[in-house]
Amino acid sequence: MEPERIVFPTDYPIKVVARASEGLRERMDAVFVRHFGDFDAVKVTQRASAASNFVALTYLMWVTAEDQLGRLHADLRAEDGVMLVL
């Protein structure tokens, strides 16, 4: 059985887990702006880990194609302090 494919365009949640640092949110926002243009900041949630060493940011973005996700994923992974992109 083949896994279910995502049908584009669609609203898609993208989670970034990174080491907590000064300016992290602004740096991550800048990456998303490069790929999506301006976006609604209300569609972003932020949660700190129990010890506040890490931050999870979840962006709900309108994604138009699978390759758009691939390019975004590569740019996010290249950012200093990013541990995981889902």
C-alpha positions in Angstrom: 0.0 0.0 0.0 1.4 3.4 -1.0 1.4 6.2 1.6 -1.2 8.9 1.1 0.1 11.8 -1.1 -0.4 15.5 -0.2 -2.6 17.3 -2.6 -1.3 20.8 -3.5 -2.1 23.6 -3.0 -2.9 23.2 0.7 -2.5 24.8 4.2 0.5 22.9 5.6 1.9 23.0 9.1 5.7 23.2 9.2 7.4 22.8 12.6 10.9 24.0 13.4 12.7 22.9 16.6 15.8 24.9 17.4 18.0 25.9 20.3 16.6 28.9 22.1 18.5 32.0 21.1 18.1 35.8 20.8 16.5 36.6 17.5 15.5 33.0 16.6 11.9 33.9 15.7 13.0 36.8 13.5 15.6 34.6 11.7 13.0 31.9 11.0 10.4 34.4 9.9 12.9 35.8 7.4 13.4 32.3 5.9 9.6 31.9 5.5 9.3 35.3 3.9 12.0 34.3 1.3 9.9 31.3 0.3 6.3 32.6 0.8 6.5 36.4 0.8 4.7 38.2 3.7 2.6 35.9 5.8 0.1 36.2 8.7 2.1 36.0 11.9 -1.1 34.9 13.7 -0.6 31.5 11.9 2.6 30.9 13.9 2.7 29.3 17.3 5.7 29.2 19.6 6.4 26.9 22.5 9.5 26.6 24.7 10.7 23.3 26.1 10.4 22.6 29.8 13.9 23.9 30.6 13.6 26.6 27.9 16.6 25.3 26.1 14.7 24.7 22.9 11.8 26.4 21.0 9.3 24.8 18.7 7.8 27.1 16.1 4.9 25.9 14.0 4.0 27.8 10.8 0.8 27.2 9.0 1.6 28.1 5.4 -0.2 27.9 2.0 2.0 25.6 0.1 1.6 25.3 -3.7 4.0 22.4 -4.6 6.1 19.7 -3.1 9.4 21.2 -4.3 8.5 24.4 -2.4 8.6 22.3 0.8 11.9 20.8 -0.2 13.6 24.1 -0.8 12.2 25.5 2.5 13.3 22.5 4.4 16.9 22.8 3.1 17.1 26.5 4.0 15.7 25.9 7.5 18.1 23.1 8.2 21.0 25.4 7.1 20.1 27.9 9.8 22.3 27.9 12.9 20.7 26.2 15.9 17.9 24.4 14.0 17.7 20.8 15.2 14.6 19.4 13.4 12.2 20.5 10.6 8.9 18.6 10.3 
